[in-house]
Amino acid sequence: MSDEIEITESKSAQKREAHRLRAIGVRLAALNPEQLDQIPVADELRRVLSEHARITSHIARRRHTQLIGRLMRRVDVAEIEVALAALEGKSANARYTHHSLEQWRSRLIDDDGALTEFVSAYPHTDVQKVRLLVRRVRSRPEETAYTRALFRLLRDIVDDHPVPPTVI
């Protein structure tokens, strides 16, 4: 007789974890192929995730979702969750970048000297494009399309050549 007691998770906890993993798998299946390439997943799981979009039958899609959940239980999801959060913009770094880009956009619209600071921080900037969009935003502040276009341009510039944040 052994006095060792094996401690296991309750069945409810196991089901909660299975549902959580299946939900992560569904989020992965919703990504396009370029986004999925940025996530570290096994080849078999990647193949099954790419098949998910082609399934149109409700019942078949449900069974396939269960298959994704089973495969998700075999992998370490910590790396996947971190990569998925960064891709979806939920990580702290993504929020920081988003807020700093909003600040740059506001400064560029309000202050003429801000463009010089931005170019010194990001020397690869196409100054003419930025200046043109800033001028359009200033001339038509009610049109949000130009404001969004300026934000996208700034995001592309920063994504191409990120500068580490300075500590003051």
C-alpha positions as semicolon CSV with decimal commas, in nm:
position;residue;x (nm);y (nm);z (nm)
1;M;0,000;0,000;0,000
2;S;0,124;0,336;-0,096
3;D;0,047;0,646;0,108
4;E;0,098;0,871;-0,192
5;I;-0,207;1,065;-0,298
6;E;-0,223;1,185;-0,653
7;I;-0,360;1,538;-0,675
8;T;-0,540;1,604;-1,002
9;E;-0,737;1,892;-1,139
10;S;-1,109;1,874;-1,098
11;K;-1,309;1,776;-1,402
12;S;-1,461;2,126;-1,413
13;A;-1,115;2,284;-1,416
14;Q;-1,009;2,052;-1,698
15;K;-1,317;2,150;-1,899
16;R;-1,253;2,522;-1,839
17;E;-0,898;2,480;-1,964
18;A;-1,017;2,284;-2,270
19;H;-1,268;2,561;-2,352
20;R;-0,997;2,825;-2,308
21;L;-0,760;2,640;-2,541
22;R;-1,036;2,589;-2,798
23;A;-1,115;2,962;-2,786
24;I;-0,747;3,043;-2,849
25;G;-0,754;2,799;-3,141
26;V;-1,061;2,969;-3,288
27;R;-0,884;3,307;-3,260
28;L;-0,587;3,154;-3,445
29;A;-0,816;3,011;-3,713
30;A;-0,959;3,358;-3,775
31;L;-0,616;3,498;-3,866
32;N;-0,507;3,538;-4,225
33;P;-0,204;3,336;-4,345
34;E;0,042;3,626;-4,307
35;Q;-0,066;3,683;-3,947
36;L;-0,056;3,311;-3,872
37;D;0,305;3,298;-3,995
38;Q;0,396;3,534;-3,709
39;I;0,264;3,288;-3,448
40;P;0,483;2,995;-3,336
41;V;0,259;2,693;-3,400
42;A;0,338;2,334;-3,498
43;D;0,301;2,232;-3,861
44;E;0,008;1,997;-3,796
45;L;-0,183;2,266;-3,609
46;R;-0,102;2,522;-3,881
47;R;-0,244;2,287;-4,145
48;V;-0,563;2,227;-3,946
49;L;-0,604;2,601;-3,882
50;S;-0,574;2,679;-4,252
51;E;-0,837;2,413;-4,333
52;H;-1,084;2,571;-4,090
53;A;-1,169;2,864;-4,320
54;R;-1,267;2,633;-4,606
55;I;-1,528;2,445;-4,403
56;T;-1,878;2,583;-4,458
57;S;-2,105;2,328;-4,292
58;H;-2,198;2,427;-3,937
59;I;-2,165;2,077;-3,793
60;A;-1,839;2,007;-3,976
61;R;-1,701;2,342;-3,856
62;R;-1,798;2,252;-3,497
63;R;-1,622;1,915;-3,522
64;H;-1,319;2,085;-3,673
65;T;-1,316;2,336;-3,386
66;Q;-1,308;2,044;-3,145
67;L;-1,013;1,901;-3,337
68;I;-0,835;2,235;-3,302
69;G;-0,905;2,224;-2,928
70;R;-0,756;1,874;-2,900
71;L;-0,443;1,981;-3,088
72;M;-0,412;2,293;-2,872
73;R;-0,390;2,072;-2,562
74;R;-0,069;1,918;-2,699
75;V;0,120;2,247;-2,744
76;D;0,263;2,502;-2,505
77;V;0,023;2,793;-2,542
78;A;0,226;3,049;-2,346
79;E;0,428;3,158;-2,651
80;I;0,118;3,148;-2,869
81;E;-0,075;3,370;-2,627
82;V;0,207;3,626;-2,613
83;A;0,238;3,637;-2,993
84;L;-0,140;3,654;-3,035
85;A;-0,170;3,938;-2,784
86;A;0,103;4,132;-2,962
87;L;-0,063;4,069;-3,298
88;E;-0,404;4,177;-3,170
89;G;-0,257;4,486;-3,009
90;K;-0,331;4,383;-2,652
91;S;0,023;4,365;-2,524
92;A;0,169;4,645;-2,317
93;N;0,423;4,718;-2,589
94;A;0,152;4,747;-2,855
95;R;-0,050;4,984;-2,634
96;Y;0,260;5,195;-2,568
97;T;0,338;5,218;-2,939
98;H;-0,021;5,308;-3,022
99;H;-0,034;5,585;-2,762
100;S;0,302;5,727;-2,864
101;L;0,188;5,736;-3,228
102;E;-0,128;5,920;-3,124
103;Q;0,088;6,173;-2,939
104;W;0,314;6,218;-3,241
105;R;0,011;6,270;-3,464
106;S;-0,135;6,533;-3,231
107;R;0,198;6,712;-3,200
108;L;0,251;6,712;-3,577
109;I;-0,094;6,862;-3,631
110;D;-0,057;7,127;-3,360
111;D;0,312;7,221;-3,381
112;D;0,528;7,297;-3,687
113;G;0,849;7,212;-3,498
114;A;0,731;6,861;-3,419
115;L;0,811;6,743;-3,772
116;T;1,178;6,825;-3,717
117;E;1,177;6,624;-3,393
118;F;1,003;6,332;-3,562
119;V;1,254;6,330;-3,849
120;S;1,544;6,340;-3,603
121;A;1,394;6,040;-3,419
122;Y;1,311;5,856;-3,745
123;P;1,559;5,976;-4,012
124;H;1,420;5,746;-4,283
125;T;1,092;5,944;-4,284
126;D;0,952;6,065;-4,615
127;V;0,913;6,425;-4,503
128;Q;0,707;6,530;-4,803
129;K;0,440;6,265;-4,740
130;V;0,413;6,354;-4,372
131;R;0,404;6,728;-4,444
132;L;0,135;6,679;-4,712
133;L;-0,089;6,478;-4,478
134;V;-0,039;6,722;-4,192
135;R;-0,138;7,008;-4,425
136;R;-0,450;6,819;-4,535
137;V;-0,551;6,743;-4,174
138;R;-0,508;7,109;-4,080
139;S;-0,706;7,232;-4,381
140;R;-0,994;6,986;-4,330
141;P;-1,009;6,892;-3,960
142;E;-1,365;6,755;-3,992
143;E;-1,249;6,482;-4,235
144;T;-1,118;6,194;-4,029
145;A;-0,983;6,007;-4,331
146;Y;-0,675;6,229;-4,343
147;T;-0,621;6,193;-3,968
148;R;-0,635;5,815;-4,000
149;A;-0,407;5,822;-4,304
150;L;-0,153;6,026;-4,107
151;F;-0,168;5,775;-3,822
152;R;-0,116;5,482;-4,063
153;L;0,180;5,657;-4,225
154;L;0,340;5,721;-3,886
155;R;0,275;5,359;-3,783
156;D;0,440;5,231;-4,102
157;I;0,742;5,454;-4,044
158;V;0,780;5,338;-3,685
159;D;0,720;4,971;-3,771
160;D;0,987;4,978;-4,042
161;H;1,254;5,129;-3,814
162;P;1,156;5,122;-3,447
163;V;1,345;5,342;-3,206
164;P;1,369;5,218;-2,846
165;P;1,187;5,444;-2,599
166;T;1,407;5,691;-2,416
167;V;1,406;5,697;-2,039
168;I;1,403;6,042;-1,886
